[in-house]
C-alpha cells in the first residue's frame, strides 16, 4: 500500500513536460522587398522582425534542409541573406512570441558567413517587457565560413534557455540577434530554418499533494503501531 501511495505522489506531485513547437521560420519563397522586414512564422505563432538593414542589403539565397520541420520548405528552399557588414554592424533581427503555458525554450537554426569578413560576433539576448530591457544570453555566435551554396552540419546553432525562469509562462518574449564584427561590403551572413521549441509545465493542486502526503504518513504510523506478526501468532 505504501508503494502505491508513493507512486501516486510521484505521478501527481511532479511536473509533466512535453516538447512543443512554438514558432518556426523556413524563409520558403522569401521575397527581399521592403515589406520583408517583418515575417510571420511558417508554423506556430511568432513574428520575425529585421531592424536596421536596408532593403538593398537583404536577399534570398539557397537554403538547406538541416533543422527543417513541418511545413517543409517545398517551394524554392530559400534562406535569408544579410549583407554589407561594414554598414550594418549593430543591426539585428528579433523573434517575438508567447510562452504562456510553456517554459525552457530551445532555439535552433542554421547559419553561415560567406567569408571571414562576415559578421562574426553575433549576440543573442532576451526581453520579457516588450523590448525595453534586454539580457544577453550565451557566448557570441561566430558562424562557420562556407562559400557558395554549401551547407554542413557545422552550421547548426543551438541556444538552450532551459532553466531561465524569467522566460517561463511569459506572454511576451523577444529574442534578439545583434550582428557585429563584420567588415567590407561584399560579405554576407545566411540564416535558415529557425525553430523555437519549449516544454509545458503542469503544476498540481497543492491540496492533492498534501492529502497524499498525509495518507502516506498515516499509513506509515499505523504500520509502526501494529503489533509484530510473530506476536499475534
Rosetta blueprint (number, residue, H / E / L):
1 X L
2 X H
3 X H
4 X H
5 X H
6 X H
7 X H
8 X H
9 X H
10 X H
11 X H
12 X H
13 X L
14 X L
15 X L
16 X L
17 X L
18 X L
19 X E
20 X E
21 X E
22 X E
23 X E
24 X E
25 X E
26 X L
27 X L
28 X L
29 X L
30 X L
31 X L
32 X L
33 X L
34 X H
35 X H
36 X H
37 X H
38 X E
39 X E
40 X E
41 X L
42 X L
43 X E
44 X E
45 X L
46 X L
47 X E
48 X E
49 X E
50 X E
51 X E
52 X L
53 X L
54 X L
55 X H
56 X H
57 X H
58 X E
59 X E
60 X E
61 X E
62 X E
63 X L
64 X L
65 X L
66 X L
67 X L
68 X L
69 X L
70 X L
71 X L
72 X L
73 X L
74 X L
75 X L
76 X L
77 X L
78 X E
79 X E
80 X E
81 X E
82 X E
83 X E
84 X L
85 X H
86 X H
87 X H
88 X H
89 X L
90 X L
91 X L
92 X E
93 X E
94 X E
95 X E
96 X E
97 X E
98 X L
99 X L
100 X L
101 X L
102 X E
103 X E
104 X E
105 X E
106 X E
107 X E
108 X E
109 X E
110 X E
111 X E
112 X E
113 X E
114 X L
115 X L
116 X L
117 X L
118 X L
119 X L
120 X L
121 X L
122 X E
123 X E
124 X E
125 X E
126 X E
127 X E
128 X L
129 X L
130 X L
131 X L
132 X L
133 X L
134 X L
135 X E
136 X E
137 X E
138 X E
139 X E
140 X E
141 X E
142 X L
143 X L
144 X E
145 X E
146 X L
147 X L
148 X L
149 X L
150 X L
151 X L
152 X L
153 X H
154 X H
155 X H
156 X E
157 X E
158 X E
159 X E
160 X E
161 X L
162 X L
163 X L
164 X L
165 X H
166 X H
167 X H
168 X L
169 X L
170 X L
171 X L
172 X L
173 X E
174 X E
175 X E
176 X E
177 X E
178 X E
179 X L
180 X L
181 X L
182 X L
183 X L
184 X L
185 X L
186 X L
187 X L
188 X E
189 X E
190 X E
191 X E
192 X E
193 X E
194 X E
195 X E
196 X E
197 X E
198 X E
199 X E
200 X E
201 X L
202 X L
203 X L
204 X L
205 X L
206 X H
207 X H
208 X H
209 X H
210 X H
211 X H
212 X H
213 X H
214 X H
215 X H
216 X H
217 X H
218 X H
219 X H
220 X H
221 X H
222 X H
223 X H
224 X H
225 X H
226 X L
227 X L
228 X L
229 X H
230 X H
231 X H
232 X H
233 X L
